[in-house]
Every structure is written in C-alpha cells, then in structure tokens.
Amino acid sequence: MKREESTYIYLLLLHALLGVLFFVLPILTKLYALVLFVFGIYYIIKTQNKNNEVLVVSAYVVTVEVLLRMTDGAILNEFGKYSILIFMFLGMIYSGFSKNAWLYWLFFLFLIPGVILSTSSLNFDTDIRKAIAFNISGPVCLGISSIYCYQRKITFDKLKGIISSFSLPLISIGVYLYLYTPSIKDVVTGTQSNFETSGGFGPNQVSTILGLGIFVFFVQLLLNSKTKLLQILNAILVLTFAFRGLVTFSRGGVMTAIAMVFLLLAIMYFQANFNTKPKIGFIIMLSLLTGLGVWAYSSIQTHGLIDKRYANEDALGRKKKSQLSGREVLMESEFQMFLDNPILGVGVGKNKELRRKQTGIDLATHNEITRMLAEHGTLGLIDLMILLLTPLVLFLNNRQNILALSFFAFWLLTINHAAMRLAAPAFVYALSLLKVSIVEDPTLHR
C-alpha cells in the first residue's frame, strides 16, 4: 500500500474517532470550528496556495458544516459560507483569477439592486442585516467561488484530492448519526422527514450532505481505489451513506446522488473506448443491483414506510395531496411576486414578509430559483441564465472534467429543494468551472 493510501485510511479512522468524541462532548465542536478556521488561513498563507490548497480546505469546510450545525458547534450560523469566502479571497491574493470570469462579476452587479431595494422595503421590526445575509450569503459565496475556479487549471489527481477532502468529515457525520440513532426500527413511525435519523438536525440538510457523501465515496471507489482494501472500504461507505440517506425520509439528497452517479457513469461510458465500455456497463449493472439491495434493506428496517414515502403516501398508504411536501405553495407565491414586480423584484428577504401577509405562511424559501426571481426580478432571471449556461458551455470545451456535470447537477437539484442553506451547493457548483487536465503516468507508456 502506498503512503498516500495508508494516510487516507488513518485520516478516516481519525475522523471516525472525532465522530465519537463530538457525540460524547458536543461542546468541543465550537473549539474545533475555531481551530479549523485558523488552520485554514494558516495553511493557505504558508503554502501561498501554490497547489490550490484553498480548494482542499474549502471542501473540508463544506462537509464539516453540517456536523457543526448538528452539534451546535458553528461559531456563526453561516460559518461555512463566510469561511469559504475568506479562503477564496486569500486564494485570489496568491493565485489571482481569470480575467474571463467577467460573467460572474456581472452576476454580482445584478444582485446589488435587490439588496439596495430591501433596505427600504423590509418592515421596521425586521432585522435587516440578518434578513439580507440569510438570503444573499449563498449567492455571494457561489459568485466568489466561481470567480476563483473559473477556468483555473488543475490536474485530475488534484481534483481527486479535493474529493478526498470532502470525504473526511463525512466519516464523522456517519459515526455521529449511528451513535445518535443506532436502531432505525425504533424511531421510524411515519413517512415524514425524520429528525431522529438525522442526528436531531434538519433532515433536508442532512439528506443533502449524505447524498453528496454517496457520490464522494462512489468516486473514491471508482477512480481513487488502487488496492482491494480501499475498494472494499469505499464500497461499504457508499452503501452505508445510501442507507443513512434513505432513512432520513428526506428524498432530495438521495435523488440528487442518483442523478450525480448516473451522469458520471454516462459520461465515462460515452467517452470510453470500445474495450472499456463493457467494464463500465458492468459497473452500471452492479450499481443498480446494489442500489436495489440497499433499498430492500431500508424497507425492512423502516417496516415498509420508506416505500410509502417515495410513493408520496402517508403511513396508512393514503396518497398525499402535495407532491413536494408543501413547497409548491412557496414556489407559487414567489413566482407571483416575480410577475407583480418583474423588473427589480421585491428586494432581498422581502418575499418571506409578503408571503406571511398574503397567505399566513411564515416560512423561508426552499427554492433558490423562484427566490431569485421574486427578490431580483428580471436581473435575477439573467443571473440564473449565467449560472445555468456557463458550466454547460465550459464542459463542451473541456470534457476532461468528467465530474463537471455531476457537480452542476448537485447545485441545480439541491437549490430546488433546500435553497442555499448550506455552503455545499455554492462551492460544488464552482468546481464545475475548473479546467481539468488528465496527466498520465509516464511509466504507462513503457
């Protein structure tokens, strides 16, 4: 076993121990968050970001953010986004950014009118700073990360290193969830999203990060496991995260993971040569069979309630009226705000106040697309077009980033059910803009 592979295993074991420690003494996560933030700054400054260390540190923050929220360890509510913003700024100081990233500067420019409008339109009893920060921190994190990543040259091996960085805190999350709910059968009584199987935190956000975990360990299994031990280990982790993702009873994260894996396998299949296609076809069939196996096990553990959840039924088997757990009401109200205020929108944070006044529903948005339309109007629509089209165009010009469409799909599907509560969709979107090159080992040509 190579040194880097043994190091990876040791780091996984260390993070498994951290999961146990944080479960026993959750107060330690506040100290951990502070140490992580300080170390991230120190690491980037020390290395002067020569090998894009900012991406490795930011990937770690993305997945550790949910663990910190589970254990009330986040120093700030938006700890993940603010940390990544600071890391990205440091990265730009040392490594610059592409002058061709002007589209994302334009993206920022079109956000400003909505922010200005909100300062005068929000109610007097509303904390304006918090209302704006809650809704705009996600797009700002996405914009800065995108400017840093836009056409930044990186080898595929470095990209796999970023994937490995994602994986470490996921181990701590998995251990924490198991310790929090060792028996799934005892806590599942209905088909609604389950806080008990989600570590006592929001199932939607936990499902999102577990879905990312399914994809991360699938990539590790497929592209970053050179020994039998690593293959077995990563295969077990894929199955474990698939099971834990399913039993949160929040469908968004699992369905997003399935889409990401499908896109990766499809791209690998169509870009493979004639001799490799059968191997990828076998992987696809094996993935389907193991997926069915995980589903069957989950069904047994939940007394068949998981089947009813994905069939959109309640515990008694009755069809639910809402297909999207009530989110369509929020989406409809936001789209109506866009139609009523098509130019500049209603202003950042204002949509929640208007919805409460018009419908009596006091909930924040779950859909970033309709929020952008409602709060930013036509300028928000232009911003969405920038975000939707740019990664697709770049992929057509650089197909060596075989993970690009999976990253893009994670962002697009996540913002449709969980908005941008987490830093994950912002940062993962930016990774789809990287200019990846596959550098072959010279020894292969002997």
N, C-alpha and C positions, 0 to 999 in steps of 0.2 A: 504493500500500500504506500502510495506517495505521501510525502509530508503534508501537502495541502489537503489531501483527503482525510488523513488522520486528524489534522487540525479542525476540519469541518465537523467530524464526529465528536471531538472533545468540546467544541463550541455548542453543539446540540445538547450534549449532556449537561454542560454548564447552565444552559438556559432552561433545561428541564428542572434542575435544582432551584433556579431562580423562581420558576413557577410555584414550586413547593414553598419556598421561603416567603413569597409575596402572599400566598394563601394564608400562611400561619401568621405573618406580621405584615398586613397590607400597608401599614403606615410607612414602611420602608420604601414604597414606590415613589413617594414625594422626593426623598433623597436621591433615588435612582434617576428620576426625571431631571433633577438639577445637575447631577453628575454627568448624565448623558448629554445635556445641552452644553455644558462647559467643555467636556471632552470633544464634542463635535467641532466646536470652534477651534480648540487647541489643535486637533488633528488636521484640520484644513489649513490652518496657518503654518503648522510645522512642515507639512508636505508641499505647501504652496499650490495645492490642487494640481500637481503635475500629472496625476493619473485619474483625474475626475473623482477624487475622493468625496467630493460633495454629494455625488450621486449615491455612493455606498452608504454614507451617513444618513442621508435623507430617506433612503429605502428602509433603513432600520427604524427610523422615527415613524414612518408610515404605519408599520405593523405594531410597533410598541404602543402607539397612541391608544388603541382600544384596550390594551391591558391596563394602561394608566387610568383610563376612564372607569374601567370595571372596579378598580381598587381605590378610586378617588385619589389617585396619585398625580393627576395633571395639575401642574402649577397654575396654569390658566386654562380656561375652557377650550381655547383654540391653540393650545400648546403645540400641537403637531404642525399646523399651518404656519404659525409665527416662527417656529424653529427652522422649518424648511426655507422660509423667506430669507432669514438671516444667513443660513448656509449658502443659499443661492447667490445672494449679494456678495458674500466672500469669494465664492467661486468665480463670479464675474470679474472681481477686482484682480484676481490672479490669472485667470484664463480668458477673460474677455467674452464676447458673444458675437454671433454672426450679424453683419450689417443687413443681411437679407431677412432678418426677423422683424422687419418693419410692420408686417401684418399684425403682430401681437402688440406692438406699440399702438397701432390703430385700434386694436381690441380694447386697450386701456383707455384710450381717448374717448371711446364711445360709452364707457362706463361712467365718466365724470358727470354728465348732465343729470343722470338719475340720482347720484349722490347729492349733488347741489340741490335738486328739487326736494329731496327728502328732508333737508334741514329746515324747510319752511312748511312742508305738508304734514309732517308727523304731529300727532297730538302733543299737547303741552305736558301731559303726565307720562309720556313715553321717554325712556332713557335713549336719547338719540344716538349717542355713541355706541351703545350696545346693539341697538336695532340695526345700525348700518354695518357694524363689524360682523354681526352674525350672518348677514346676507352677502356681504361683499368680500369677506376674507377668503372664501373659496375661489371665486373668480380671480382675485388678485394673486393668490398662491399659484393658480394654474397659469396665469399670464407670465409671472416672473420665471416659473419653472420652464415654461415653453420657450421664453427668450433665451434662457441658458442652454437648453437642449437643442434648439433649432439647428439642424444640420451639423451638429457637433460630431466630429469624427471619433469613433470608438470601435475597438475590436469586439468581435463576438465573445471572446473569452472574458473581456471586461464586463460585458453585458451579463454573462453568466455569474460573474462575481456580484453584481447588483441583485440578481435573483437569489443568490445565497444569503445576502444581507437581509432581504425580505424574510427569509425562512427562519432566522434565529428567534425573534420574539414570538413567532407563531408557535414555536415549541412551548414557550412559557404559557401562552394562551391556552393551548391544548391541555397541558397539565393542570392549569388552574381550573378549567372547565370540568375536567374529570373529578378533581377533588371537590369542587362545588356541588356537582351532581353525579355521584358515582353510579346511581341507579336511575336510568331513564324511565323505566316502567312505573316507578313510584311517584313521579311528578307530572306525567302527561295525562291530563284528564279531558282535554278538549282539542279543538282544531285551531284555536287562535295562537298567535305568536307567543312563545313560551319564555318568560323571563328566567325561570328556574334552570332551564337547559342552556341559557345564555349567560350564565355567571352573574345573574341579578342585574344585568345591564340590558340596554335596548336590543332586542332580538334582530331588528333590521340592520343595525350597525355591526353586530357580532356576525350575523349571517354574511354580510358584505365582506368582512375580513377573512372569514373562514372560506368563503368562495375564492378569494384571492389565494388563500393557502392551498386549496385543491390544485389550482393552476400552477402555483410556485413549485410544489413538490412533484407535480406531473412533469414540469420542465426539468427539474433536477433528475427525475427518474429517466427521462428520455434522452437528455442531452448532457447531463453532468454526472453520470454514474459509471465510472470506468471499472469498478470491481463488483463482484457478486454481492458483497456485503452492503455496499451503497445502494445497489439496485433493490435488494430486499428491504432495506431500511426505508428508502424513499417510497417504495410501493406500499408499505404498511402505513406510512404517513399520509399518502394520497387517500387510502381507504378510510383512515381514521378521521381525517378532516371532512371527507364526504359525508360520513355518518353524523358527525357532530353538526355539520352544516344543515343537514336534513332535519334533525330533531330540534333545531331552533324554531321550526314551523314558520320561519320567515323565508318565503320562496325566492326572493330576489337574488340573494347571494349565490345560491346553488344553480339557478338557471343561468346566471351570468358566467359562472365557472364552466358550465357545459358548453356555452357559446364560445368561450375563450379556447377551450381544449379542441373543439370542433374546427375552429378557424386555423389553429396551429397545425393540426393534422392534415387539413385540406391543403394548406399552403405547402407543407412538406411533401405531400403526395404529388401535387401538380408540378413542383419544382424538381422532384427526384428524377433520376434516370431510370431507364427501363428495368434494370436489375434490382433497384432499390424499392420500386413501387410495391412489389408483393410483400416485402417486410413491413412497410408502412400499413398496407392493407391488413396484415395480421395484427398489428398493434391496434388498429381501429376496431377490429372484431373483438380482440381481447378486452379493450376498454369498455365496449358495450356489455360484454358478459359480466365483467367485474362490477360495472355500474348496476346491473340488474341484481347482482348478488348483494351489494350494499343496500339497495332499495328493499329487497326481501328481508334482510336482517333488521332494517329500520322499521319495517312494517310489523315485524314480530315484537320488537321492543316497545312499540307505541300502540300495541293492540289494534293495528289496522287504521289508527287515526291519521297517520301520515298519508295514507291513500286518499282519505276523505279530504284532507287539507288541499292536496294538489288537484283534487276533483272539484274544489270550491264548494265543499259540503260542510255542514256542522257535524257535531258528534253523533247526532241521530240520523245522519245521512240525508238531511234535507238540503236542497240546493240553496246557496246564499244568493241574495239579491245582487250584491255588489261583487264584481269580478276582481276589483283592485283594492279590497279592504277599505272602501270609502274614499280612496284617493281621487277617484274621478270627480267627486264633488269639488274638491280643492282645485283640480285642474280646470274644471269648467268655470269656476269663479274667476280664476286668474286669466283665462282666455277672454272672458267677457271684459275684464279690466283692460286688456290689450285693445279690444275692439272699441271700448269707450275712450281710451287715451292712446291712440295709435302712434303718435309722434314721439313723445318723451316718456310715456308710461306714467305710472302713478308715483314713482320715486322709490328708492331702496327702503325696504322694510314696511312700506305703506300697505302692501297687499294684505297683510295679516289684520291690520286695523279695519280696512274696508270689508273684509270677509266677515269679521266679527260683527260689524254694524249691519251688514246686509243679510247675513244668514244665521248669525248667532254662534257660528263655529269658531272657536278660539284655538286654532291650530296653525302652526307654521307650515310652509310648503314642503311637499315631499318630492316635487318635480322641478328640477332646475331649468328645464326648457320653458315651461309655462311661467315660471317665476321671472325669468329673463324678459319674456315678452310683456308680462304685466308691469314690471317695475322699470323697464328701459325702453319699451315701445319698439319702434322700427329700428332704433340703434341697437337694441338687444337682438333683434332678428338678424341684423348684419353681423353682429358678433358671433351668433350661433352658426351662421354660414361659414365664417372664418374657421371656427373650431371644427366644423363637420368636414369641410372640403380639404383643408391643408394637409392633414395626415394621409388622406387617401391619395392625393397628388404626389406627395413625397414617397409613398410606398411604391407607386408605379415607377418612379425613377430610381429606387433603391430597394430591390426585393431581397437583399441580404439580411435585412432586419425582419426575420421571419416571425418575430413576436409582435411586430408593429400593429397588425390588425387586431390581435388579441388584446393588446393594451388599449387600443381605441375602443374596442367593444366593451371592455371593463368600464371605461369612463362613461360611454353613452348609455349603457344599461343601468349602471349604478345611479346616475343622476336622475333617472326616470322613476326610481322607487325610493331613493334615500337622499335626494338632492346632493349637497356637498357638505354634509355634516362633518365628514372626516376629511383628512388631507389626502387620503388614498386616491380618489378619482383625479384630483388635480395633478399629483405627481406622476401617476401611472400614465395619464394622457400625455404628459411631456415626453415620456420615454418613447412614444410612437414617432417622435420627430427626430430621433437620433439617426445619424448617418453611420450605419454599421458596416464593417468590413470583416469578412471571414479570412483570417490569416492561417494558412495551412502549415502544419509542421513539416519542415524540410526533410525530415527522416522518412516521411511517407513516400518520397519520390525515389528512394533507393532502388 
